[in-house]
Amino acid sequence: MEIIILKIIVLALSIYLVGKITRLFQVEDFLTAIITAILLALVNAFLKPLLILLTLPLTLITLGLFLFIINGLCLQIVSAIFPKFRISGCLTAALAALLISLINLLLESIII
């Protein structure tokens, strides 16, 4: 249980850092980043497998690069659910998802 909480905090830190360093999306404060991380974890757990299954032929044709678009779509879903987290455009969301993933990977390798 502690690992899950720590991973959500690291994801929230990644979201907060990308939101403050770049202008890809708006996140007001760290509490907003924590709520966004929880919602993103839920979307990734329940909707992302369905999206991957539905777009499997396109993902195979693009050799997996379409997964960046799916990650961006998951961020846009969170943005639609939670109004304090604002992101515009699918390509912007895909780029933000890529940066969040990279920073999250770096922080998890250091912390966990």
PyMOL CGO cylinders between C-alpha atoms (Angstrom):
from pymol import cmd
from pymol.cgo import CYLINDER

trace = [
    CYLINDER, 0.00, 0.00, 0.00, 2.85, 2.37, 0.80, 0.3, 1, 1, 1, 1, 1, 1,
    CYLINDER, 2.85, 2.37, 0.80, 4.33, 1.77, -2.67, 0.3, 1, 1, 1, 1, 1, 1,
    CYLINDER, 4.33, 1.77, -2.67, 1.08, 2.83, -4.37, 0.3, 1, 1, 1, 1, 1, 1,
    CYLINDER, 1.08, 2.83, -4.37, 0.87, 6.00, -2.30, 0.3, 1, 1, 1, 1, 1, 1,
    CYLINDER, 0.87, 6.00, -2.30, 4.53, 6.77, -3.00, 0.3, 1, 1, 1, 1, 1, 1,
    CYLINDER, 4.53, 6.77, -3.00, 4.03, 6.20, -6.74, 0.3, 1, 1, 1, 1, 1, 1,
    CYLINDER, 4.03, 6.20, -6.74, 1.02, 8.55, -6.77, 0.3, 1, 1, 1, 1, 1, 1,
    CYLINDER, 1.02, 8.55, -6.77, 3.04, 11.22, -4.93, 0.3, 1, 1, 1, 1, 1, 1,
    CYLINDER, 3.04, 11.22, -4.93, 5.90, 10.81, -7.43, 0.3, 1, 1, 1, 1, 1, 1,
    CYLINDER, 5.90, 10.81, -7.43, 3.41, 11.07, -10.32, 0.3, 1, 1, 1, 1, 1, 1,
    CYLINDER, 3.41, 11.07, -10.32, 1.92, 14.18, -8.73, 0.3, 1, 1, 1, 1, 1, 1,
    CYLINDER, 1.92, 14.18, -8.73, 5.40, 15.68, -8.42, 0.3, 1, 1, 1, 1, 1, 1,
    CYLINDER, 5.40, 15.68, -8.42, 6.04, 14.89, -12.10, 0.3, 1, 1, 1, 1, 1, 1,
    CYLINDER, 6.04, 14.89, -12.10, 2.75, 16.52, -13.13, 0.3, 1, 1, 1, 1, 1, 1,
    CYLINDER, 2.75, 16.52, -13.13, 3.48, 19.56, -10.97, 0.3, 1, 1, 1, 1, 1, 1,
    CYLINDER, 3.48, 19.56, -10.97, 7.03, 19.97, -12.35, 0.3, 1, 1, 1, 1, 1, 1,
    CYLINDER, 7.03, 19.97, -12.35, 5.98, 19.64, -15.99, 0.3, 1, 1, 1, 1, 1, 1,
    CYLINDER, 5.98, 19.64, -15.99, 3.09, 22.04, -15.41, 0.3, 1, 1, 1, 1, 1, 1,
    CYLINDER, 3.09, 22.04, -15.41, 5.34, 24.66, -13.83, 0.3, 1, 1, 1, 1, 1, 1,
    CYLINDER, 5.34, 24.66, -13.83, 8.36, 24.28, -16.13, 0.3, 1, 1, 1, 1, 1, 1,
    CYLINDER, 8.36, 24.28, -16.13, 6.45, 24.18, -19.42, 0.3, 1, 1, 1, 1, 1, 1,
    CYLINDER, 6.45, 24.18, -19.42, 3.30, 25.89, -20.62, 0.3, 1, 1, 1, 1, 1, 1,
    CYLINDER, 3.30, 25.89, -20.62, 1.72, 22.66, -21.90, 0.3, 1, 1, 1, 1, 1, 1,
    CYLINDER, 1.72, 22.66, -21.90, -0.99, 22.60, -19.24, 0.3, 1, 1, 1, 1, 1, 1,
    CYLINDER, -0.99, 22.60, -19.24, -2.12, 24.48, -16.15, 0.3, 1, 1, 1, 1, 1, 1,
    CYLINDER, -2.12, 24.48, -16.15, -1.95, 23.02, -12.69, 0.3, 1, 1, 1, 1, 1, 1,
    CYLINDER, -1.95, 23.02, -12.69, -2.71, 25.43, -9.87, 0.3, 1, 1, 1, 1, 1, 1,
    CYLINDER, -2.71, 25.43, -9.87, -0.95, 23.89, -6.87, 0.3, 1, 1, 1, 1, 1, 1,
    CYLINDER, -0.95, 23.89, -6.87, 0.43, 20.61, -5.54, 0.3, 1, 1, 1, 1, 1, 1,
    CYLINDER, 0.43, 20.61, -5.54, -2.96, 19.51, -4.19, 0.3, 1, 1, 1, 1, 1, 1,
    CYLINDER, -2.96, 19.51, -4.19, -4.34, 19.85, -7.70, 0.3, 1, 1, 1, 1, 1, 1,
    CYLINDER, -4.34, 19.85, -7.70, -1.42, 17.75, -8.95, 0.3, 1, 1, 1, 1, 1, 1,
    CYLINDER, -1.42, 17.75, -8.95, -2.18, 15.05, -6.36, 0.3, 1, 1, 1, 1, 1, 1,
    CYLINDER, -2.18, 15.05, -6.36, -5.85, 14.89, -7.35, 0.3, 1, 1, 1, 1, 1, 1,
    CYLINDER, -5.85, 14.89, -7.35, -4.82, 14.85, -11.02, 0.3, 1, 1, 1, 1, 1, 1,
    CYLINDER, -4.82, 14.85, -11.02, -2.39, 12.00, -10.34, 0.3, 1, 1, 1, 1, 1, 1,
    CYLINDER, -2.39, 12.00, -10.34, -5.09, 9.96, -8.58, 0.3, 1, 1, 1, 1, 1, 1,
    CYLINDER, -5.09, 9.96, -8.58, -7.54, 10.53, -11.44, 0.3, 1, 1, 1, 1, 1, 1,
    CYLINDER, -7.54, 10.53, -11.44, -4.86, 9.73, -14.04, 0.3, 1, 1, 1, 1, 1, 1,
    CYLINDER, -4.86, 9.73, -14.04, -4.02, 6.51, -12.21, 0.3, 1, 1, 1, 1, 1, 1,
    CYLINDER, -4.02, 6.51, -12.21, -7.70, 5.53, -12.26, 0.3, 1, 1, 1, 1, 1, 1,
    CYLINDER, -7.70, 5.53, -12.26, -8.08, 6.39, -15.95, 0.3, 1, 1, 1, 1, 1, 1,
    CYLINDER, -8.08, 6.39, -15.95, -4.91, 4.44, -16.74, 0.3, 1, 1, 1, 1, 1, 1,
    CYLINDER, -4.91, 4.44, -16.74, -6.15, 1.46, -14.76, 0.3, 1, 1, 1, 1, 1, 1,
    CYLINDER, -6.15, 1.46, -14.76, -9.66, 1.25, -16.20, 0.3, 1, 1, 1, 1, 1, 1,
    CYLINDER, -9.66, 1.25, -16.20, -9.92, 3.08, -19.55, 0.3, 1, 1, 1, 1, 1, 1,
    CYLINDER, -9.92, 3.08, -19.55, -6.42, 2.83, -21.01, 0.3, 1, 1, 1, 1, 1, 1,
    CYLINDER, -6.42, 2.83, -21.01, -6.52, -0.97, -21.53, 0.3, 1, 1, 1, 1, 1, 1,
    CYLINDER, -6.52, -0.97, -21.53, -9.81, -0.59, -23.39, 0.3, 1, 1, 1, 1, 1, 1,
    CYLINDER, -9.81, -0.59, -23.39, -8.39, 2.21, -25.55, 0.3, 1, 1, 1, 1, 1, 1,
    CYLINDER, -8.39, 2.21, -25.55, -5.32, 0.13, -26.34, 0.3, 1, 1, 1, 1, 1, 1,
    CYLINDER, -5.32, 0.13, -26.34, -7.48, -2.83, -27.29, 0.3, 1, 1, 1, 1, 1, 1,
    CYLINDER, -7.48, -2.83, -27.29, -9.72, -0.73, -29.53, 0.3, 1, 1, 1, 1, 1, 1,
    CYLINDER, -9.72, -0.73, -29.53, -6.77, 0.90, -31.32, 0.3, 1, 1, 1, 1, 1, 1,
    CYLINDER, -6.77, 0.90, -31.32, -4.55, -2.19, -31.48, 0.3, 1, 1, 1, 1, 1, 1,
    CYLINDER, -4.55, -2.19, -31.48, -4.34, -2.32, -35.31, 0.3, 1, 1, 1, 1, 1, 1,
    CYLINDER, -4.34, -2.32, -35.31, -3.32, 1.34, -35.48, 0.3, 1, 1, 1, 1, 1, 1,
    CYLINDER, -3.32, 1.34, -35.48, -0.82, 0.83, -32.66, 0.3, 1, 1, 1, 1, 1, 1,
    CYLINDER, -0.82, 0.83, -32.66, 0.72, -2.13, -34.49, 0.3, 1, 1, 1, 1, 1, 1,
    CYLINDER, 0.72, -2.13, -34.49, 0.93, -0.22, -37.78, 0.3, 1, 1, 1, 1, 1, 1,
    CYLINDER, 0.93, -0.22, -37.78, 2.71, 2.70, -36.10, 0.3, 1, 1, 1, 1, 1, 1,
    CYLINDER, 2.71, 2.70, -36.10, 4.99, 0.31, -34.17, 0.3, 1, 1, 1, 1, 1, 1,
    CYLINDER, 4.99, 0.31, -34.17, 3.63, 1.50, -30.82, 0.3, 1, 1, 1, 1, 1, 1,
    CYLINDER, 3.63, 1.50, -30.82, 3.96, 5.22, -31.44, 0.3, 1, 1, 1, 1, 1, 1,
    CYLINDER, 3.96, 5.22, -31.44, 0.18, 5.62, -31.25, 0.3, 1, 1, 1, 1, 1, 1,
    CYLINDER, 0.18, 5.62, -31.25, 0.48, 4.89, -27.53, 0.3, 1, 1, 1, 1, 1, 1,
    CYLINDER, 0.48, 4.89, -27.53, 1.70, 8.48, -27.08, 0.3, 1, 1, 1, 1, 1, 1,
    CYLINDER, 1.70, 8.48, -27.08, -1.63, 9.67, -28.47, 0.3, 1, 1, 1, 1, 1, 1,
    CYLINDER, -1.63, 9.67, -28.47, -3.50, 7.30, -26.14, 0.3, 1, 1, 1, 1, 1, 1,
    CYLINDER, -3.50, 7.30, -26.14, -1.53, 8.68, -23.17, 0.3, 1, 1, 1, 1, 1, 1,
    CYLINDER, -1.53, 8.68, -23.17, -2.43, 12.19, -24.27, 0.3, 1, 1, 1, 1, 1, 1,
    CYLINDER, -2.43, 12.19, -24.27, -6.07, 11.17, -24.59, 0.3, 1, 1, 1, 1, 1, 1,
    CYLINDER, -6.07, 11.17, -24.59, -5.97, 9.86, -21.02, 0.3, 1, 1, 1, 1, 1, 1,
    CYLINDER, -5.97, 9.86, -21.02, -4.65, 13.27, -19.89, 0.3, 1, 1, 1, 1, 1, 1,
    CYLINDER, -4.65, 13.27, -19.89, -7.47, 14.98, -21.79, 0.3, 1, 1, 1, 1, 1, 1,
    CYLINDER, -7.47, 14.98, -21.79, -10.02, 12.73, -20.09, 0.3, 1, 1, 1, 1, 1, 1,
    CYLINDER, -10.02, 12.73, -20.09, -8.63, 13.78, -16.71, 0.3, 1, 1, 1, 1, 1, 1,
    CYLINDER, -8.63, 13.78, -16.71, -8.79, 17.40, -17.85, 0.3, 1, 1, 1, 1, 1, 1,
    CYLINDER, -8.79, 17.40, -17.85, -12.46, 16.95, -18.75, 0.3, 1, 1, 1, 1, 1, 1,
    CYLINDER, -12.46, 16.95, -18.75, -13.23, 15.37, -15.37, 0.3, 1, 1, 1, 1, 1, 1,
    CYLINDER, -13.23, 15.37, -15.37, -11.24, 17.77, -13.19, 0.3, 1, 1, 1, 1, 1, 1,
    CYLINDER, -11.24, 17.77, -13.19, -11.64, 21.48, -14.11, 0.3, 1, 1, 1, 1, 1, 1,
    CYLINDER, -11.64, 21.48, -14.11, -8.61, 22.71, -12.13, 0.3, 1, 1, 1, 1, 1, 1,
    CYLINDER, -8.61, 22.71, -12.13, -6.35, 20.75, -14.50, 0.3, 1, 1, 1, 1, 1, 1,
    CYLINDER, -6.35, 20.75, -14.50, -6.52, 22.32, -17.96, 0.3, 1, 1, 1, 1, 1, 1,
    CYLINDER, -6.52, 22.32, -17.96, -4.90, 21.06, -21.14, 0.3, 1, 1, 1, 1, 1, 1,
    CYLINDER, -4.90, 21.06, -21.14, -5.75, 21.91, -24.72, 0.3, 1, 1, 1, 1, 1, 1,
    CYLINDER, -5.75, 21.91, -24.72, -5.20, 19.85, -27.82, 0.3, 1, 1, 1, 1, 1, 1,
    CYLINDER, -5.20, 19.85, -27.82, -4.37, 16.22, -28.38, 0.3, 1, 1, 1, 1, 1, 1,
    CYLINDER, -4.37, 16.22, -28.38, -0.79, 16.81, -29.53, 0.3, 1, 1, 1, 1, 1, 1,
    CYLINDER, -0.79, 16.81, -29.53, -0.13, 19.09, -26.57, 0.3, 1, 1, 1, 1, 1, 1,
    CYLINDER, -0.13, 19.09, -26.57, -1.53, 16.40, -24.29, 0.3, 1, 1, 1, 1, 1, 1,
    CYLINDER, -1.53, 16.40, -24.29, 0.64, 13.74, -25.97, 0.3, 1, 1, 1, 1, 1, 1,
    CYLINDER, 0.64, 13.74, -25.97, 3.76, 15.85, -25.52, 0.3, 1, 1, 1, 1, 1, 1,
    CYLINDER, 3.76, 15.85, -25.52, 2.84, 16.57, -21.89, 0.3, 1, 1, 1, 1, 1, 1,
    CYLINDER, 2.84, 16.57, -21.89, 2.23, 12.84, -21.29, 0.3, 1, 1, 1, 1, 1, 1,
    CYLINDER, 2.23, 12.84, -21.29, 5.67, 12.06, -22.75, 0.3, 1, 1, 1, 1, 1, 1,
    CYLINDER, 5.67, 12.06, -22.75, 7.37, 14.61, -20.48, 0.3, 1, 1, 1, 1, 1, 1,
    CYLINDER, 7.37, 14.61, -20.48, 5.42, 13.43, -17.44, 0.3, 1, 1, 1, 1, 1, 1,
    CYLINDER, 5.42, 13.43, -17.44, 6.40, 9.84, -18.19, 0.3, 1, 1, 1, 1, 1, 1,
    CYLINDER, 6.40, 9.84, -18.19, 10.09, 10.71, -18.55, 0.3, 1, 1, 1, 1, 1, 1,
    CYLINDER, 10.09, 10.71, -18.55, 10.23, 12.76, -15.36, 0.3, 1, 1, 1, 1, 1, 1,
    CYLINDER, 10.23, 12.76, -15.36, 8.19, 10.12, -13.52, 0.3, 1, 1, 1, 1, 1, 1,
    CYLINDER, 8.19, 10.12, -13.52, 10.66, 7.43, -14.66, 0.3, 1, 1, 1, 1, 1, 1,
    CYLINDER, 10.66, 7.43, -14.66, 13.59, 9.53, -13.50, 0.3, 1, 1, 1, 1, 1, 1,
    CYLINDER, 13.59, 9.53, -13.50, 12.04, 10.32, -10.11, 0.3, 1, 1, 1, 1, 1, 1,
    CYLINDER, 12.04, 10.32, -10.11, 10.93, 6.73, -9.50, 0.3, 1, 1, 1, 1, 1, 1,
    CYLINDER, 10.93, 6.73, -9.50, 14.44, 5.46, -10.25, 0.3, 1, 1, 1, 1, 1, 1,
    CYLINDER, 14.44, 5.46, -10.25, 15.83, 7.90, -7.68, 0.3, 1, 1, 1, 1, 1, 1,
    CYLINDER, 15.83, 7.90, -7.68, 13.17, 7.61, -4.96, 0.3, 1, 1, 1, 1, 1, 1,
    CYLINDER, 13.17, 7.61, -4.96, 11.73, 4.10, -5.14, 0.3, 1, 1, 1, 1, 1, 1,
]
cmd.load_cgo(trace, "trace")
